[in-house]
């Protein structure tokens, strides 16, 4: 808690600036130690004591920096005042106004310009100027030209360092903005690519299903035609009542199988992307006609409540059949044996409202925001593309797709589509 109050967590660029300031301070301490202990004409004991104080401050600053903090971040002028006093004492005990330590004022200004605002840097310049002026007044050997030159250099370095730091900060900000823009565009292009890949994979899946359906219809159709012909030949003979009754049952079942094959052939035809006027009743009937023969479909109660005289839609018939068909298959997978699936269609305020309702296991609340994303699935053998493609088709038809679900109670998918006058 104490660390948080002294040094709030900084931004990344503040830590980068602090890294430069820490290195400059260590450089100043090393050079100062060499200067004091190898040939300085001043009070070596006093100078080393002052450098030890500077070392303690630098160690504390480094300790905070290593932990991602900036020491006295909210008190930059306090640091500037301490540095001005520190440098003045070094100059005073070394050789006075012309001490090499006077150049530390320039290092102080550069550190300030890198870390803080131009206003703070100019105030630091004023503090350094005041520090050197007081040193001048306390000195016995005064040289007004040296004072004037030092003050001019301080102002000049302050201006140059502030402008350079400002340029670097602006460049850094522009680079961050450009990087954010680039990341955003990459994310958009990645999402578009995933969407395209998902669409292609789902189309390939449906094409494969259609090819399988066509193959089954062809392979079953030929022997079925032969069986149907034989039954018709037997029916034309003189038969007892029992045999005729059984042949009638066989004939009825053959008609039923032929109807199923016709639906399979219809489903397996190449998908059309031509838009036209579409009857939602026909779309629902076609989707249910195939879904009834899906694994588990016979063990579910499928009902359709479609209002009379519904307005027609403008869209791609095959795509709308695909939407209903996939929603019904999902409902079959979500319900157990004896489960109920209701399809409802009605018109309201110029819109057609279509609902697919099941009493299955439901969808957890945490998954509701993810079920429409490509490749997200909770099924063991699912591809995670069905709902993604469904929503894409609905949106392309100018509609919306919403879902309401409760775990253990069931799920309702609601499609809203614009109607054609």
Secondary structure, DSSP 8 states (H G I E B T S, - for coil): -HHHHHS----HHHHHHHHHHHHHHHHHHHHHHHHHHTT--S-HHHHHHHHHHHHHHHHHHHHHHHTT--TTTT-HHHHHHHHHHHHHHHHHHHTGGG-GGGGHHHHHHHHHHHHS-HHHHHHHHHHHHHHHHHHHHH-SS--HHHHHHHHHHHHHHHHHHHHHHHHHHHHHHHHHHHHHHHHHHHHHHHHHHHHHHHHHHHHHHHHHHHHHHHHHHHHHHHHHHHHHHHHHHHHTS---HHHHHHHHHHHHHHHHHHHHHHHHHHHHS------EEE-HHHHHHHHHHHHTTSTTGGGSEEEEEE-TT---EEE-HHHHHHHHHHHHHHHHHHS-TT-EEEEEEEEETTEEEEEEEE-SS---GGGTTTTTSTT---STT--S-HHHHHHHHHHHTT-EEEEEEETTTEEEEEEEEEB--
